[in-house]
Amino acid sequence: MPMTLSRSVLTVLIPGLIAICPWLLAIVQYTSATLGFDKYTTLANALVFCAAAVVGSICERIGTSLESRWDKERDGELQVSDQWYTYLAHTLDKEPVGFRYLSRLVTSLYFELGMFVAGPSFVAGVTVLASLRFPEWSVILGIVGLALVVCAGFFFHGQARDTHLLLCRTRVELNRRLAR
């Protein structure tokens, strides 16, 4: 699979699907809505795919704004903008291994940023599903679910922030070594 396609699947579609799946299941299980799956399976699948793409794109956009903020915060210490443009301007006969490593880090960063939004949405949806299934436990499930929503957000935020820092530091060091 081409890199841009696999990166799009990993950073847009997967977070989008994760964000919407429990909500779609709740709609289908607890309402009379079938989303067309009973008569129009192909169109219903297309609807789910499109919904995942739209929600995943929203997740990515929110994540990109976080990345931009971190770039500004770290620009003084790590010259993020200058290092980025220096990296982009390299013309080499043979691509260093470090370029592939940075590409992998970027993919990880965008996945983690997407999951920063999708993870809490998923946990909230699962909490709603569990509360609908076990209404006698809904208060406890709501409290636990809310705590897990916050934990999921903090987890993916921390993961993405650490990956961003590693990406910036690695790019500085790679540029420094290539300048020799």
ChimeraX attribute file (.defattr): number of C-alpha atoms within 10 A of each C-alpha:
attribute: neighborCount
match mode: 1-to-1
recipient: residues
	/A:1	6
	/A:2	6
	/A:3	10
	/A:4	10
	/A:5	10
	/A:6	13
	/A:7	19
	/A:8	17
	/A:9	16
	/A:10	19
	/A:11	24
	/A:12	25
	/A:13	26
	/A:14	18
	/A:15	31
	/A:16	32
	/A:17	22
	/A:18	23
	/A:19	26
	/A:20	20
	/A:21	17
	/A:22	20
	/A:23	18
	/A:24	17
	/A:25	15
	/A:26	19
	/A:27	15
	/A:28	14
	/A:29	14
	/A:30	12
	/A:31	9
	/A:32	8
	/A:33	13
	/A:34	15
	/A:35	17
	/A:36	13
	/A:37	13
	/A:38	9
	/A:39	10
	/A:40	12
	/A:41	12
	/A:42	10
	/A:43	13
	/A:44	16
	/A:45	14
	/A:46	12
	/A:47	14
	/A:48	17
	/A:49	15
	/A:50	15
	/A:51	16
	/A:52	22
	/A:53	20
	/A:54	16
	/A:55	23
	/A:56	29
	/A:57	19
	/A:58	18
	/A:59	25
	/A:60	26
	/A:61	16
	/A:62	15
	/A:63	23
	/A:64	16
	/A:65	12
	/A:66	15
	/A:67	18
	/A:68	10
	/A:69	12
	/A:70	15
	/A:71	18
	/A:72	14
	/A:73	12
	/A:74	15
	/A:75	15
	/A:76	10
	/A:77	9
	/A:78	17
	/A:79	15
	/A:80	21
	/A:81	15
	/A:82	12
	/A:83	20
	/A:84	14
	/A:85	10
	/A:86	15
	/A:87	17
	/A:88	9
	/A:89	9
	/A:90	12
	/A:91	8
	/A:92	8
	/A:93	6
	/A:94	6
	/A:95	10
	/A:96	11
	/A:97	8
	/A:98	14
	/A:99	14
	/A:100	11
	/A:101	14
	/A:102	17
	/A:103	14
	/A:104	13
	/A:105	19
	/A:106	17
	/A:107	19
	/A:108	19
	/A:109	25
	/A:110	26
	/A:111	26
	/A:112	26
	/A:113	32
	/A:114	33
	/A:115	31
	/A:116	25
	/A:117	26
	/A:118	28
	/A:119	25
	/A:120	25
	/A:121	23
	/A:122	23
	/A:123	23
	/A:124	22
	/A:125	23
	/A:126	19
	/A:127	22
	/A:128	20
	/A:129	21
	/A:130	17
	/A:131	18
	/A:132	15
	/A:133	14
	/A:134	11
	/A:135	13
	/A:136	10
	/A:137	12
	/A:138	18
	/A:139	11
	/A:140	12
	/A:141	19
	/A:142	16
	/A:143	12
	/A:144	12
	/A:145	22
	/A:146	16
	/A:147	14
	/A:148	17
	/A:149	21
	/A:150	14
	/A:151	15
	/A:152	21
	/A:153	20
	/A:154	14
	/A:155	17
	/A:156	22
	/A:157	20
	/A:158	15
	/A:159	17
	/A:160	26
	/A:161	18
	/A:162	13
	/A:163	19
	/A:164	22
	/A:165	15
	/A:166	15
	/A:167	19
	/A:168	23
	/A:169	17
	/A:170	17
	/A:171	22
	/A:172	19
	/A:173	13
	/A:174	17
	/A:175	17
	/A:176	13
	/A:177	9
	/A:178	11
	/A:179	9
	/A:180	5
